[in-house]
Amino acid sequence: MKAKESFAGRRFSVSLTATNMKFSITRKLWPVTLGTVLIITAAGCGRDGVKVYHVSDTDTASPAAPPAVAAGAMPMTMPGGLPAPDNSGLPSIQYTMPAGWEKKAPSAMRVASFGVAQDGKSADVSVIPMGGMAGGNLANVNRWRGQVGLGLVDEAAVQKMTEKVTIAGQDAELFDIEGTGSNRIIASVLNREDTAWFFKITGDAALVEAQKTAFVAFLKSVSFGAPTAAAAPVPDMGQLPASHPPIGGMTSAAQVPTADAGGKPTWTVPAGWQEAPLTQFLIAKYAITDTAGAQAAVNVSSLAGDGGGLLANVNRWRGQLGLAPASDADLAKLPTIDASGIKATLIEFSGTSAGKPAQLVGVVLPLGGQTWFYKLMGDAGVVTPQKEAFIKFVQSAKYPDAH
């Protein structure tokens, strides 16, 4: 028996035991800064007839912790006083839930939540979308390792732990982390548009291992639908409460310059670019379609401070095209352009997106205590001829708070 349910903008609680029930869910998601990824958990399920992806987690001697993932910068629980979630403009998510999983009411940041119990053992599964680069694999893996009592690893070790899986027809990454005690985490991250979707199962090590096939099948069953509501014209990027001290890259509302303080930036928009509906975390979005129907999109967003760092953002974009992570040495080779009197980093590479060849041109511009992210991505036949117009668009920007 199959059933499809849709929820929009409200909490819910349903318990079902039928096999392969299918759901469509859209909830309010708390808009967040990049640093907020340090409090993510996520999950999934799905079982029959699916290849098991097993990634060994070798807990070798841990290198010195990089500053970005120092233990003191990784809060494990949600700070109090945060604003209510709002995922206006984000797509709905559909998936197949296998027998044996109990549906639970999502918490503040989850769009889906499940529990699994067997022989007195239990595990928790969750799905959480987060805006921006969402910390990068190194930060996320080290955070998860810390949650199961393991030490930090470096980028090379993370790459060895990475297994490719498919979510919604797109390449994603799977990590299987067995802790020092009886805990285990299996998690996957899908970078889609400017949102990172976290799927995670965590709990008793034996039970999590037994459910691994189900988890991978769940990931393969995921698909996305249209948003149930349009995003606000200028989305709130989300911060800690004004009175809250900074935590792990998050900043208080009093410290974050707002993109619309005095109005969003103004640009000279190239001919043929069509303003598109905003999704969460975007300041502006434009659609480009050539005469053959091929498409590309331009996204503009802004985050406080360094926005998580250049390397993490470059690797987020590389992940969206199915490319391996870059290193710090690779960053030194990136060209720059002049924009608003500042040297901005120009990023360009080709890969695949949703199983099709794609190209990305991006610009990262630090300005006035914020970092601006410009991204042109889509069919190479559209992106290549639009590159020059895209750069001129970035250079034409006038920022209200720039001095």
C-alpha positions in Angstrom: 0.0 0.0 0.0 1.3 3.5 -0.8 0.0 6.8 0.5 1.2 10.3 -0.1 0.8 13.1 2.4 1.7 16.8 2.2 2.4 19.2 5.1 3.2 22.9 4.8 4.3 25.3 7.4 3.2 23.3 10.5 4.4 20.6 12.9 3.0 17.2 12.7 3.2 13.7 14.2 2.2 10.5 12.4 3.1 6.9 13.3 2.8 4.3 10.4 4.0 0.8 10.0 2.8 -0.1 6.5 5.6 -1.0 4.0 7.0 1.6 1.6 4.8 4.6 2.6 5.5 7.7 0.6 5.4 11.3 2.0 5.7 14.8 0.8 6.8 17.3 3.4 7.5 21.0 3.5 8.1 22.8 6.8 9.3 26.1 8.1 13.1 26.1 8.3 15.1 28.4 10.5 17.2 30.6 8.1 20.8 30.4 9.2 24.3 31.6 8.7 27.0 29.3 7.6 28.4 28.9 11.1 25.1 27.4 12.2 25.9 24.2 10.4 27.8 23.1 13.5 24.5 22.1 15.1 23.2 20.0 12.2 21.9 16.5 12.4 20.2 14.6 9.5 19.0 11.1 8.4 17.3 8.7 6.1 16.1 5.1 5.5 15.0 2.6 2.9 15.9 -1.1 2.5 14.9 -3.7 -0.1 17.0 -4.5 -3.1 19.6 -1.8 -2.6 23.4 -2.1 -2.8 25.1 -1.5 0.5 27.7 1.3 0.5 30.1 0.6 3.3 32.8 3.2 4.1 35.4 2.0 6.6 36.3 4.6 9.2 39.9 4.1 10.2 40.5 5.9 13.4 44.2 6.6 12.9 46.3 9.1 14.9 44.5 12.4 14.6 46.4 15.5 13.3 46.3 18.8 15.0 42.9 20.3 14.8 42.5 23.0 12.2 41.1 26.3 13.7 37.9 26.1 11.8 36.9 22.8 13.5 38.4 23.3 17.0 36.3 21.5 19.6 35.3 24.7 21.3 33.8 26.0 18.1 31.5 23.0 17.6 28.3 23.4 19.7 26.3 20.2 19.8 23.0 21.6 20.9 20.7 24.4 19.7 21.3 27.7 21.5 18.2 29.1 23.2 16.3 32.1 21.8 16.7 31.4 18.1 14.0 32.6 15.7 11.3 30.3 14.4 12.2 28.2 11.3 11.1 29.4 7.9 11.8 27.5 4.7 9.8 29.7 2.4 10.8 29.0 -1.2 12.6 25.7 -0.5 11.4 22.7 -2.4 9.2 20.1 -0.9 10.8 16.7 -0.4 9.3 13.3 -1.3 10.6 9.9 -0.3 9.7 6.3 0.4 9.7 5.3 4.1 10.4 1.6 4.7 8.6 -0.7 7.2 10.0 -0.6 10.7 10.5 3.2 10.9 8.3 5.3 13.1 7.5 8.8 11.9 8.1 11.5 14.5 7.3 15.2 14.7 10.2 17.2 13.3 12.1 19.4 15.7 13.0 23.0 15.1 15.3 22.4 12.1 14.1 19.1 10.7 11.9 18.6 7.7 11.6 14.9 8.5 12.3 12.8 11.6 12.1 9.1 12.3 12.8 6.7 15.1 13.9 3.0 14.9 13.8 0.5 17.8 14.8 -3.1 17.8 15.7 -5.5 20.6 15.9 -2.7 23.1 18.2 -0.6 20.9 17.3 2.6 19.2 18.4 5.0 16.5 17.4 8.5 15.3 17.1 9.6 11.7 16.6 13.1 10.4 16.6 15.3 7.3 17.7 18.9 7.6 18.2 21.6 4.9 20.7 24.3 5.6 21.6 27.4 3.5 25.0 28.3 2.2 28.1 26.1 2.1 27.1 24.2 5.4 30.6 23.8 6.8 32.3 21.6 4.2 33.1 17.9 4.5 36.1 18.4 6.8 34.2 20.4 9.4 31.1 18.2 9.2 33.0 14.9 9.4 35.1 16.1 12.4 31.9 17.3 14.1 30.3 13.9 13.6 33.5 12.2 14.8 33.4 14.3 18.0 29.9 13.2 18.6 30.9 9.5 18.7 34.1 10.1 20.7 36.7 10.1 17.9 39.5 12.6 17.3 39.9 15.0 14.4 41.2 14.0 10.9 42.6 16.0 8.0 41.2 16.6 4.5 43.1 13.6 3.1 41.6 11.2 5.6 38.1 12.6 4.8 38.5 11.9 1.1 39.4 8.3 1.9 36.3 8.0 4.0 34.0 9.4 1.2 31.6 7.1 -0.7 29.4 8.3 -3.5 25.7 7.8 -3.4 22.8 9.1 -5.4 20.1 11.4 -4.0 17.4 12.8 -6.2 19.4 11.7 -9.3 22.4 13.7 -8.1 25.8 12.6 -6.8 26.2 13.1 -3.0 28.6 11.9 -0.4 28.2 9.3 2.3 30.2 8.9 5.5 30.1 5.9 7.9 31.6 6.7 11.3 31.8 4.1 14.0 32.6 5.6 17.5 34.7 4.4 20.3 31.7 3.1 22.3 28.4 1.8 21.1 27.5 4.8 18.8 27.6 5.0 15.1 26.7 7.7 12.5 26.0 7.3 8.8 25.4 10.6 7.1 25.1 12.0 3.6 25.2 15.6 2.3 23.5 16.7 -0.9 24.4 20.2 -2.2 21.5 21.4 -4.3 21.1 25.0 -5.5 22.4 27.0 -2.5 21.1 24.6 0.1 22.9 21.6 1.7 20.5 18.8 2.6 21.8 16.6 5.5 20.5 13.0 5.9 21.7 11.2 9.0 21.1 8.1 11.1 22.7 7.9 14.5 22.3 5.6 17.5 23.3 2.1 18.6 26.2 1.0 16.4 24.8 -2.5 15.7 21.3 -1.2 14.8 22.7 1.6 12.6 24.8 -0.9 10.8 21.8 -3.2 10.3 19.8 -0.2 8.9 22.5 0.9 6.5 21.0 -0.7 3.5 17.7 0.9 4.4 19.3 4.3 4.7 20.9 4.1 1.3 17.6 3.0 -0.3 15.9 5.9 1.4 18.4 8.3 -0.2 17.8 6.9 -3.6 14.1 7.4 -3.2 14.3 11.1 -2.5 12.9 13.6 -5.0 12.1 17.3 -4.8 8.9 19.1 -5.7 7.9 22.7 -6.1 8.0 25.1 -3.1 4.7 25.5 -1.4 5.4 29.2 -0.8 7.5 32.0 -2.3 10.4 33.3 -0.4 10.5 36.9 0.9 11.9 39.5 -1.5 15.0 39.9 0.7 15.4 36.8 3.0 16.6 37.1 6.5 19.9 35.3 6.7 19.4 34.4 10.3 21.6 35.0 13.3 21.9 34.3 17.0 19.7 36.5 19.2 21.2 40.0 19.6 22.2 39.3 23.2 23.8 36.0 22.5 27.7 35.7 22.3 29.2 34.4 19.1 29.4 30.5 18.8 31.6 28.7 16.3 31.3 31.2 13.4 27.8 32.3 14.2 27.3 36.0 15.0 24.6 37.8 17.0 22.0 39.8 15.1 23.6 43.0 16.5 26.9 42.1 14.8 25.7 41.1 11.3 25.3 43.7 8.6 21.9 43.2 6.9 21.8 43.0 3.1 18.8 45.2 3.0 19.9 47.9 5.4 19.1 50.8 3.2 18.2 48.5 0.3 19.8 45.6 -1.5 22.6 46.3 -4.0 21.8 47.6 -7.4 23.2 46.2 -10.6 23.2 46.7 -14.3 21.4 43.5 -15.4 22.5 42.2 -18.8 20.0 41.9 -21.6 18.2 38.5 -21.7 18.5 37.9 -17.9 15.1 37.3 -16.3 14.5 37.9 -12.6 13.5 34.6 -11.1 11.7 33.8 -7.8 13.9 33.8 -4.8 14.6 30.7 -2.8 15.8 31.0 0.8 19.2 32.5 1.5 19.3 34.4 -1.8 19.5 38.2 -2.3 18.8 38.0 -6.0 18.3 35.4 -8.7 18.2 35.5 -12.5 17.4 32.9 -15.1 19.0 32.7 -18.5 17.7 30.7 -21.4 19.2 30.4 -24.9 17.3 30.0 -28.2 17.6 26.2 -27.9 16.1 26.1 -24.5 19.3 25.5 -22.5 19.4 27.2 -19.2 21.6 28.7 -16.5 21.0 30.7 -13.4 22.7 33.5 -11.5 22.5 33.5 -7.7 23.6 36.2 -5.4 23.9 35.8 -1.6 25.7 37.4 1.3 27.0 36.2 4.7 28.6 37.8 7.6 32.4 37.8 8.0 34.3 35.4 5.7 31.2 33.3 5.0 33.0 30.2 6.2 36.2 30.7 4.3 37.1 30.6 0.7 38.3 27.0 0.6 35.0 25.7 2.0 33.0 27.7 -0.5 35.1 26.6 -3.4 34.7 23.0 -2.4 30.9 23.5 -1.9 30.7 24.6 -5.5 33.0 21.9 -6.7 30.7 19.4 -4.9 27.7 20.7 -6.8 29.4 19.7 -10.0 30.6 16.3 -8.7 34.3 17.4 -8.5 36.8 16.4 -5.8 37.7 19.0 -3.2 40.4 21.5 -3.8 43.3 22.2 -1.5 44.7 25.4 0.0 47.5 25.3 -2.6 44.9 25.3 -5.4 43.4 28.6 -4.0 46.7 30.4 -4.7 46.2 29.6 -8.4 42.7 31.3 -8.6 42.6 34.5 -10.6 41.0 37.7 -9.3 39.0 40.6 -10.8 38.5 44.1 -9.6 35.1 44.7 -8.1 34.1 47.7 -6.0 37.7 48.6 -5.6 38.6 45.2 -4.1 40.2 42.1 -5.5 37.5 39.5 -5.8 38.3 35.8 -6.4 37.1 34.4 -9.7 36.2 30.7 -9.8 35.5 28.6 -12.9 35.2 24.9 -13.5 33.2 22.3 -15.3 31.5 19.1 -14.2 28.1 17.5 -14.0 24.8 18.5 -12.3 21.8 16.2 -12.1 23.6 13.9 -14.5 24.2 16.5 -17.2 27.3 18.4 -18.2 27.4 21.8 -16.4 29.7 24.7 -15.9 30.1 27.2 -13.1 31.6 30.7 -12.9 31.7 32.2 -9.4 32.9 35.4 -7.7 33.6 35.7 -4.0 33.9 39.3 -2.8 34.7 40.4 0.8 33.2 43.8 1.4 32.2 45.8 4.5 32.3 42.9 7.0 30.4 40.6 4.7 31.2 38.2 1.9 29.2 38.3 -1.3 28.8 35.2 -3.4 27.9 35.4 -7.1 27.4 32.2 -9.0 26.5 31.6 -12.7 25.8 27.9 -13.2 24.1 25.7 -15.8 24.4 24.4 -19.3 28.0 25.1 -20.6 26.5 26.3 -23.9 24.8 29.1 -21.9 27.4 29.8 -19.2 30.4 30.2 -21.6 29.0 33.0 -23.7 27.5 34.7 -20.6 30.8 34.8 -18.6 31.8 38.2 -19.7 28.3 39.7 -19.0 28.3 38.0 -15.6 31.6 39.6 -14.6 30.4 43.0 -15.7 27.3 42.4 -13.7 29.3 41.7 -10.6 31.5 44.8 -11.2 28.5 47.0 -11.7 27.1 46.4 -8.2 26.6 49.3 -5.9 26.3 48.4 -2.2 24.3 50.6 0.1 26.6 50.3 3.1 29.9 50.4 1.2 32.2 53.3 2.1 
